[in-house]
Amino acid sequence: MFYEEIHKAQSDREYMAAWRKVNLAREGQDTFITLNNCEAYVSGNPEVFSPDPAMTNATQMLLNIAGDFTGKSVLDVGTGTGIISIVAGKNNARAVLATDIHEPSLTCARYNVEKHDLGNIVTIIKSDMFENVKERFDLIIANLPFGDIYNHLDIDRNSVAYQFFANVRNYINEGGRILVASASFGNVEEVRKLIGEMNLEPIEHKEKKFGVEWSVFEFCM
């Protein structure tokens, strides 16, 4: 496919042009990717976001910063293929709740959880943000829609970020952590603005890869 164009990208614009080519080339081709020694099935439906580390850096950054999952309850918002939940479940998380609003993504995530025999640890539900979430967690990880790669969801990306930050404190345990990914080609400036308006004080982790500045905001509650 067009991975070489992604790897040679020097700007947001070049990266997005190459990403679109790769994503369209995935249509009808079911694949498997590996992150943190865990394999995940990725549907050949281009609307299902692929966390392939040859295409994106957000998912790998979230996992790197999350660190040790042992004994933690985890909420995976916007689970997609379910790879973050799978890594958490395989690495001794106590319980994981994976949510998404996109039915094809939920189908993919359910397949992966079953494939790894993690049904006793990972629960998958359809939920618009926190709509169907009823409990608090030690760790919340969110790979929220940013950039126009999510246009098929017909959502306001800034509204999604607002809903998340306005409500997330109701779902985190005292002493817990929240990790949120963004990128320079998306709405990262709006995310920074919302964080300031809501008097949140994160650590912003940054990495440059594929010509893009990737950010993960870490909140210690």
Number of C-alpha atoms within 10 A of each C-alpha: 11 14 14 12 17 23 17 14 20 14 15 17 13 17 22 20 13 22 22 16 15 19 20 14 14 18 13 11 11 11 13 11 16 13 17 14 9 14 16 27 20 27 23 17 18 19 19 21 19 26 22 18 14 14 19 19 22 20 20 16 19 22 19 10 13 18 10 13 20 14 13 18 23 28 29 24 25 25 28 28 28 30 29 31 31 29 19 28 26 19 15 15 20 16 22 26 20 28 29 23 17 18 13 15 25 23 16 21 27 19 17 22 24 13 14 14 14 18 15 12 19 25 16 20 16 18 16 16 20 19 9 11 16 8 12 18 20 20 24 25 25 23 19 18 22 22 16 14 16 16 13 11 13 7 11 13 21 18 10 16 21 17 14 17 16 13 12 15 14 13 19 22 16 12 10 19 18 24 23 23 25 25 21 17 19 18 17 21 14 15 21 15 10 17 18 12 9 11 8 14 13 18 13 15 14 15 14 12 17 23 19 21 17 23 22 26 21 21 18 15 16
